[in-house]
């Protein structure tokens, strides 16, 4: 596989950002997006009275992780 010249140029100029999706990060042992939000909710504890409702909404796919973050 040949690497495009423009990609090599960007890399040499420190102008390249690599985005790795959940498949790669989860295989590295990092939490999924939903597990990360659940962890944040756990850390909030009693400061977030709707914590359990948000966790249920995530589990039942009623709310997305981003929607939960916007609420807390």
Biopython code that builds the backbone (N, CA, C, O; Angstrom):
import numpy as np
from Bio.PDB.StructureBuilder import StructureBuilder

atoms = [
    (1, "UNK", "N", (0.840, -1.175, 0.000)),
    (1, "UNK", "CA", (0.000, 0.000, 0.000)),
    (1, "UNK", "C", (0.885, 1.237, 0.000)),
    (1, "UNK", "O", (1.802, 1.357, 0.812)),
    (2, "UNK", "N", (0.608, 2.133, -0.896)),
    (2, "UNK", "CA", (1.389, 3.363, -0.992)),
    (2, "UNK", "C", (0.731, 4.474, -0.172)),
    (2, "UNK", "O", (-0.468, 4.729, -0.293)),
    (3, "UNK", "N", (1.535, 5.122, 0.656)),
    (3, "UNK", "CA", (1.030, 6.223, 1.482)),
    (3, "UNK", "C", (1.020, 7.490, 0.631)),
    (3, "UNK", "O", (2.037, 7.834, 0.029)),
    (4, "UNK", "N", (-0.112, 8.186, 0.574)),
    (4, "UNK", "CA", (-0.195, 9.411, -0.228)),
    (4, "UNK", "C", (0.849, 10.444, 0.207)),
    (4, "UNK", "O", (1.109, 10.624, 1.397)),
    (5, "UNK", "N", (1.437, 11.112, -0.782)),
    (5, "UNK", "CA", (2.471, 12.114, -0.529)),
    (5, "UNK", "C", (1.957, 13.222, 0.391)),
    (5, "UNK", "O", (2.683, 13.681, 1.273)),
    (6, "UNK", "N", (0.724, 13.648, 0.193)),
    (6, "UNK", "CA", (0.169, 14.728, 1.022)),
    (6, "UNK", "C", (0.090, 14.313, 2.495)),
    (6, "UNK", "O", (0.268, 15.142, 3.387)),
    (7, "UNK", "N", (-0.175, 13.043, 2.742)),
    (7, "UNK", "CA", (-0.237, 12.536, 4.110)),
    (7, "UNK", "C", (1.149, 12.552, 4.753)),
    (7, "UNK", "O", (1.289, 12.922, 5.918)),
    (8, "UNK", "N", (2.152, 12.160, 4.012)),
    (8, "UNK", "CA", (3.531, 12.178, 4.508)),
    (8, "UNK", "C", (3.969, 13.608, 4.799)),
    (8, "UNK", "O", (4.631, 13.866, 5.804)),
    (9, "UNK", "N", (3.598, 14.543, 3.915)),
    (9, "UNK", "CA", (3.951, 15.953, 4.124)),
    (9, "UNK", "C", (3.313, 16.495, 5.400)),
    (9, "UNK", "O", (3.969, 17.190, 6.176)),
    (10, "UNK", "N", (2.051, 16.185, 5.616)),
    (10, "UNK", "CA", (1.365, 16.643, 6.832)),
    (10, "UNK", "C", (2.020, 16.048, 8.078)),
    (10, "UNK", "O", (2.169, 16.730, 9.092)),
    (11, "UNK", "N", (2.408, 14.779, 7.999)),
    (11, "UNK", "CA", (3.053, 14.128, 9.128)),
    (11, "UNK", "C", (4.389, 14.807, 9.437)),
    (11, "UNK", "O", (4.702, 15.051, 10.602)),
    (12, "UNK", "N", (5.172, 15.111, 8.412)),
    (12, "UNK", "CA", (6.471, 15.748, 8.604)),
    (12, "UNK", "C", (6.348, 17.163, 9.165)),
    (12, "UNK", "O", (7.280, 17.659, 9.798)),
    (13, "UNK", "N", (5.217, 17.812, 8.941)),
    (13, "UNK", "CA", (4.987, 19.178, 9.439)),
    (13, "UNK", "C", (4.233, 19.183, 10.773)),
    (13, "UNK", "O", (3.801, 20.234, 11.247)),
    (14, "UNK", "N", (4.080, 18.003, 11.368)),
    (14, "UNK", "CA", (3.314, 17.872, 12.621)),
    (14, "UNK", "C", (1.905, 18.429, 12.478)),
    (14, "UNK", "O", (1.388, 19.067, 13.394)),
    (15, "UNK", "N", (1.294, 18.189, 11.341)),
    (15, "UNK", "CA", (-0.063, 18.648, 11.066)),
    (15, "UNK", "C", (-1.027, 17.476, 10.882)),
    (15, "UNK", "O", (-2.068, 17.611, 10.240)),
    (16, "UNK", "N", (-0.673, 16.345, 11.444)),
    (16, "UNK", "CA", (-1.471, 15.144, 11.257)),
    (16, "UNK", "C", (-2.048, 14.691, 12.591)),
    (16, "UNK", "O", (-1.333, 14.586, 13.588)),
    (17, "UNK", "N", (-3.326, 14.428, 12.595)),
    (17, "UNK", "CA", (-3.994, 13.901, 13.780)),
    (17, "UNK", "C", (-4.617, 12.564, 13.397)),
    (17, "UNK", "O", (-5.316, 12.459, 12.389)),
    (18, "UNK", "N", (-4.361, 11.561, 14.199)),
    (18, "UNK", "CA", (-4.937, 10.245, 13.946)),
    (18, "UNK", "C", (-6.137, 10.069, 14.865)),
    (18, "UNK", "O", (-6.029, 10.228, 16.081)),
    (19, "UNK", "N", (-7.259, 9.745, 14.284)),
    (19, "UNK", "CA", (-8.468, 9.491, 15.061)),
    (19, "UNK", "C", (-8.700, 7.991, 15.084)),
    (19, "UNK", "O", (-8.842, 7.353, 14.040)),
    (20, "UNK", "N", (-8.738, 7.440, 16.282)),
    (20, "UNK", "CA", (-9.011, 6.010, 16.445)),
    (20, "UNK", "C", (-10.384, 5.858, 17.073)),
    (20, "UNK", "O", (-10.646, 6.428, 18.132)),
    (21, "UNK", "N", (-11.245, 5.118, 16.450)),
    (21, "UNK", "CA", (-12.611, 4.937, 16.935)),
    (21, "UNK", "C", (-12.693, 3.954, 18.094)),
    (21, "UNK", "O", (-11.682, 3.452, 18.585)),
    (22, "UNK", "N", (-13.916, 3.698, 18.513)),
    (22, "UNK", "CA", (-14.171, 2.867, 19.692)),
    (22, "UNK", "C", (-13.637, 1.446, 19.534)),
    (22, "UNK", "O", (-13.214, 0.836, 20.516)),
    (23, "UNK", "N", (-13.648, 0.920, 18.333)),
    (23, "UNK", "CA", (-13.156, -0.441, 18.131)),
    (23, "UNK", "C", (-11.710, -0.595, 18.566)),
    (23, "UNK", "O", (-11.350, -1.586, 19.203)),
    (24, "UNK", "N", (-10.896, 0.365, 18.231)),
    (24, "UNK", "CA", (-9.486, 0.318, 18.609)),
    (24, "UNK", "C", (-9.305, 0.599, 20.094)),
    (24, "UNK", "O", (-8.565, -0.110, 20.776)),
    (25, "UNK", "N", (-9.975, 1.626, 20.596)),
    (25, "UNK", "CA", (-9.789, 1.996, 22.003)),
    (25, "UNK", "C", (-10.340, 0.930, 22.948)),
    (25, "UNK", "O", (-9.729, 0.653, 23.980)),
    (26, "UNK", "N", (-11.465, 0.338, 22.622)),
    (26, "UNK", "CA", (-12.031, -0.706, 23.491)),
    (26, "UNK", "C", (-11.134, -1.942, 23.508)),
    (26, "UNK", "O", (-10.994, -2.591, 24.545)),
    (27, "UNK", "N", (-10.526, -2.273, 22.368)),
    (27, "UNK", "CA", (-9.599, -3.404, 22.329)),
    (27, "UNK", "C", (-8.350, -3.132, 23.161)),
    (27, "UNK", "O", (-7.657, -4.060, 23.576)),
    (28, "UNK", "N", (-8.066, -1.847, 23.402)),
    (28, "UNK", "CA", (-6.921, -1.467, 24.230)),
    (28, "UNK", "C", (-7.288, -1.426, 25.712)),
    (28, "UNK", "O", (-6.460, -1.076, 26.553)),
    (29, "UNK", "N", (-8.540, -1.788, 26.029)),
    (29, "UNK", "CA", (-8.963, -1.838, 27.425)),
    (29, "UNK", "C", (-9.604, -0.563, 27.938)),
    (29, "UNK", "O", (-9.894, -0.456, 29.130)),
    (30, "UNK", "N", (-9.830, 0.405, 27.064)),
    (30, "UNK", "CA", (-10.490, 1.642, 27.476)),
    (30, "UNK", "C", (-12.003, 1.441, 27.482)),
    (30, "UNK", "O", (-12.511, 0.572, 26.774)),
    (31, "UNK", "N", (-12.728, 2.234, 28.273)),
    (31, "UNK", "CA", (-14.183, 2.038, 28.361)),
    (31, "UNK", "C", (-14.906, 2.465, 27.090)),
    (31, "UNK", "O", (-14.432, 3.314, 26.335)),
    (32, "UNK", "N", (-16.064, 1.854, 26.875)),
    (32, "UNK", "CA", (-16.923, 2.294, 25.772)),
    (32, "UNK", "C", (-17.491, 3.660, 26.133)),
    (32, "UNK", "O", (-17.371, 4.106, 27.274)),
    (33, "UNK", "N", (-18.095, 4.306, 25.181)),
    (33, "UNK", "CA", (-18.711, 5.618, 25.381)),
    (33, "UNK", "C", (-19.760, 5.533, 26.494)),
    (33, "UNK", "O", (-19.800, 6.394, 27.372)),
    (34, "UNK", "N", (-20.597, 4.515, 26.462)),
    (34, "UNK", "CA", (-21.645, 4.363, 27.483)),
    (34, "UNK", "C", (-21.026, 4.059, 28.851)),
    (34, "UNK", "O", (-21.473, 4.602, 29.862)),
    (35, "UNK", "N", (-20.010, 3.203, 28.894)),
    (35, "UNK", "CA", (-19.351, 2.907, 30.171)),
    (35, "UNK", "C", (-18.695, 4.157, 30.754)),
    (35, "UNK", "O", (-18.693, 4.352, 31.969)),
    (36, "UNK", "N", (-18.147, 4.990, 29.895)),
    (36, "UNK", "CA", (-17.539, 6.235, 30.352)),
    (36, "UNK", "C", (-18.583, 7.155, 30.985)),
    (36, "UNK", "O", (-18.340, 7.732, 32.044)),
    (37, "UNK", "N", (-19.738, 7.292, 30.343)),
    (37, "UNK", "CA", (-20.808, 8.142, 30.877)),
    (37, "UNK", "C", (-21.337, 7.562, 32.188)),
    (37, "UNK", "O", (-21.590, 8.304, 33.137)),
    (38, "UNK", "N", (-21.505, 6.249, 32.244)),
    (38, "UNK", "CA", (-21.950, 5.619, 33.493)),
    (38, "UNK", "C", (-20.946, 5.872, 34.621)),
    (38, "UNK", "O", (-21.342, 6.082, 35.767)),
    (39, "UNK", "N", (-19.672, 5.853, 34.304)),
    (39, "UNK", "CA", (-18.649, 6.152, 35.300)),
    (39, "UNK", "C", (-18.736, 7.585, 35.799)),
    (39, "UNK", "O", (-18.568, 7.850, 36.989)),
    (40, "UNK", "N", (-19.001, 8.505, 34.882)),
    (40, "UNK", "CA", (-19.177, 9.911, 35.270)),
    (40, "UNK", "C", (-20.388, 10.045, 36.185)),
    (40, "UNK", "O", (-20.340, 10.746, 37.196)),
    (41, "UNK", "N", (-21.466, 9.372, 35.826)),
    (41, "UNK", "CA", (-22.669, 9.420, 36.665)),
    (41, "UNK", "C", (-22.390, 8.851, 38.055)),
    (41, "UNK", "O", (-22.851, 9.396, 39.058)),
    (42, "UNK", "N", (-21.636, 7.758, 38.110)),
    (42, "UNK", "CA", (-21.278, 7.177, 39.409)),
    (42, "UNK", "C", (-20.445, 8.155, 40.235)),
    (42, "UNK", "O", (-20.649, 8.293, 41.441)),
    (43, "UNK", "N", (-19.511, 8.827, 39.575)),
    (43, "UNK", "CA", (-18.657, 9.784, 40.280)),
    (43, "UNK", "C", (-19.456, 10.969, 40.823)),
    (43, "UNK", "O", (-19.114, 11.528, 41.865)),
    (44, "UNK", "N", (-20.513, 11.347, 40.118)),
    (44, "UNK", "CA", (-21.346, 12.460, 40.581)),
    (44, "UNK", "C", (-22.125, 12.095, 41.840)),
    (44, "UNK", "O", (-22.424, 12.956, 42.667)),
    (45, "UNK", "N", (-22.447, 10.826, 41.975)),
    (45, "UNK", "CA", (-23.150, 10.352, 43.167)),
    (45, "UNK", "C", (-24.429, 11.123, 43.443)),
    (45, "UNK", "O", (-25.270, 11.292, 42.560)),
    (46, "UNK", "N", (-24.566, 11.588, 44.676)),
    (46, "UNK", "CA", (-25.782, 12.286, 45.100)),
    (46, "UNK", "C", (-25.912, 13.685, 44.501)),
    (46, "UNK", "O", (-26.969, 14.308, 44.609)),
    (47, "UNK", "N", (-24.858, 14.177, 43.877)),
    (47, "UNK", "CA", (-24.928, 15.500, 43.239)),
    (47, "UNK", "C", (-25.860, 15.490, 42.031)),
    (47, "UNK", "O", (-26.339, 16.537, 41.598)),
    (48, "UNK", "N", (-26.111, 14.297, 41.492)),
    (48, "UNK", "CA", (-27.015, 14.161, 40.339)),
    (48, "UNK", "C", (-28.177, 13.269, 40.748)),
    (48, "UNK", "O", (-28.066, 12.044, 40.696)),
    (49, "UNK", "N", (-29.304, 13.879, 41.161)),
    (49, "UNK", "CA", (-30.439, 13.087, 41.646)),
    (49, "UNK", "C", (-31.076, 12.189, 40.582)),
    (49, "UNK", "O", (-31.739, 11.212, 40.927)),
    (50, "UNK", "N", (-30.887, 12.500, 39.306)),
    (50, "UNK", "CA", (-31.481, 11.690, 38.235)),
    (50, "UNK", "C", (-30.503, 10.657, 37.684)),
    (50, "UNK", "O", (-30.724, 10.097, 36.611)),
    (51, "UNK", "N", (-29.430, 10.408, 38.415)),
    (51, "UNK", "CA", (-28.380, 9.498, 37.958)),
    (51, "UNK", "C", (-28.935, 8.156, 37.492)),
    (51, "UNK", "O", (-28.611, 7.702, 36.395)),
    (52, "UNK", "N", (-29.763, 7.520, 38.309)),
    (52, "UNK", "CA", (-30.285, 6.192, 37.962)),
    (52, "UNK", "C", (-31.209, 6.247, 36.747)),
    (52, "UNK", "O", (-31.218, 5.322, 35.935)),
    (53, "UNK", "N", (-31.973, 7.309, 36.619)),
    (53, "UNK", "CA", (-32.847, 7.460, 35.446)),
    (53, "UNK", "C", (-32.018, 7.603, 34.174)),
    (53, "UNK", "O", (-32.360, 7.032, 33.139)),
    (54, "UNK", "N", (-30.927, 8.365, 34.253)),
    (54, "UNK", "CA", (-30.057, 8.521, 33.088)),
    (54, "UNK", "C", (-29.384, 7.198, 32.727)),
    (54, "UNK", "O", (-29.248, 6.872, 31.548)),
    (55, "UNK", "N", (-28.965, 6.440, 33.731)),
    (55, "UNK", "CA", (-28.340, 5.141, 33.463)),
    (55, "UNK", "C", (-29.330, 4.193, 32.783)),
    (55, "UNK", "O", (-28.977, 3.482, 31.843)),
    (56, "UNK", "N", (-30.566, 4.193, 33.269)),
    (56, "UNK", "CA", (-31.599, 3.361, 32.645)),
    (56, "UNK", "C", (-31.880, 3.818, 31.219)),
    (56, "UNK", "O", (-32.061, 2.992, 30.324)),
    (57, "UNK", "N", (-31.917, 5.123, 31.008)),
    (57, "UNK", "CA", (-32.177, 5.662, 29.670)),
    (57, "UNK", "C", (-31.066, 5.266, 28.702)),
    (57, "UNK", "O", (-31.333, 4.986, 27.533)),
    (58, "UNK", "N", (-29.831, 5.241, 29.178)),
    (58, "UNK", "CA", (-28.720, 4.779, 28.338)),
    (58, "UNK", "C", (-28.866, 3.299, 28.015)),
    (58, "UNK", "O", (-28.734, 2.886, 26.863)),
    (59, "UNK", "N", (-29.142, 2.504, 29.052)),
    (59, "UNK", "CA", (-29.260, 1.049, 28.880)),
    (59, "UNK", "C", (-30.379, 0.701, 27.902)),
    (59, "UNK", "O", (-30.225, -0.180, 27.056)),
    (60, "UNK", "N", (-31.511, 1.405, 28.027)),
    (60, "UNK", "CA", (-32.675, 1.129, 27.183)),
    (60, "UNK", "C", (-32.645, 1.886, 25.858)),
    (60, "UNK", "O", (-33.594, 1.822, 25.076)),
    (61, "UNK", "N", (-31.543, 2.607, 25.611)),
    (61, "UNK", "CA", (-31.343, 3.376, 24.378)),
    (61, "UNK", "C", (-32.427, 4.424, 24.163)),
    (61, "UNK", "O", (-32.797, 4.725, 23.028)),
    (62, "UNK", "N", (-32.933, 4.976, 25.264)),
    (62, "UNK", "CA", (-33.903, 6.066, 25.190)),
    (62, "UNK", "C", (-33.162, 7.384, 24.982)),
    (62, "UNK", "O", (-33.660, 8.292, 24.318)),
    (63, "UNK", "N", (-31.969, 7.472, 25.560)),
    (63, "UNK", "CA", (-31.111, 8.643, 25.402)),
    (63, "UNK", "C", (-29.741, 8.188, 24.909)),
    (63, "UNK", "O", (-29.301, 7.076, 25.202)),
    (64, "UNK", "N", (-29.080, 9.055, 24.160)),
    (64, "UNK", "CA", (-27.711, 8.783, 23.733)),
    (64, "UNK", "C", (-26.754, 9.287, 24.818)),
    (64, "UNK", "O", (-27.143, 10.092, 25.664)),
    (65, "UNK", "N", (-25.520, 8.820, 24.791)),
    (65, "UNK", "CA", (-24.549, 9.336, 25.761)),
    (65, "UNK", "C", (-24.417, 10.861, 25.706)),
    (65, "UNK", "O", (-24.305, 11.510, 26.746)),
    (66, "UNK", "N", (-24.430, 11.423, 24.525)),
    (66, "UNK", "CA", (-24.313, 12.877, 24.396)),
    (66, "UNK", "C", (-25.512, 13.591, 25.013)),
    (66, "UNK", "O", (-25.356, 14.641, 25.636)),
    (67, "UNK", "N", (-26.690, 13.037, 24.845)),
    (67, "UNK", "CA", (-27.881, 13.637, 25.456)),
    (67, "UNK", "C", (-27.774, 13.629, 26.981)),
    (67, "UNK", "O", (-28.158, 14.595, 27.640)),
    (68, "UNK", "N", (-27.253, 12.542, 27.533)),
    (68, "UNK", "CA", (-27.081, 12.474, 28.987)),
    (68, "UNK", "C", (-26.048, 13.506, 29.440)),
    (68, "UNK", "O", (-26.263, 14.209, 30.427)),
    (69, "UNK", "N", (-24.940, 13.595, 28.728)),
    (69, "UNK", "CA", (-23.923, 14.586, 29.089)),
    (69, "UNK", "C", (-24.488, 16.000, 29.074)),
    (69, "UNK", "O", (-24.171, 16.808, 29.947)),
    (70, "UNK", "N", (-25.315, 16.296, 28.096)),
    (70, "UNK", "CA", (-25.911, 17.632, 28.015)),
    (70, "UNK", "C", (-26.841, 17.916, 29.188)),
    (70, "UNK", "O", (-27.032, 19.076, 29.552)),
    (71, "UNK", "N", (-27.417, 16.890, 29.777)),
    (71, "UNK", "CA", (-28.334, 17.063, 30.911)),
    (71, "UNK", "C", (-27.589, 17.248, 32.232)),
    (71, "UNK", "O", (-28.071, 17.936, 33.131)),
    (72, "UNK", "N", (-26.426, 16.638, 32.341)),
    (72, "UNK", "CA", (-25.695, 16.745, 33.606)),
    (72, "UNK", "C", (-24.746, 17.904, 33.530)),
    (72, "UNK", "O", (-24.027, 18.177, 34.491)),
]
sb = StructureBuilder()
sb.init_structure("model")
sb.init_model(0)
sb.init_chain("A")
sb.init_seg("    ")
for serial, (resi, resn, name, xyz) in enumerate(atoms, 1):
    if name == "N":
        sb.init_residue(resn, " ", resi, " ")
    sb.init_atom(name, np.array(xyz, "f"), 0.0, 1.0, " ", f" {name:<3s}", serial, name[0])
structure = sb.get_structure()
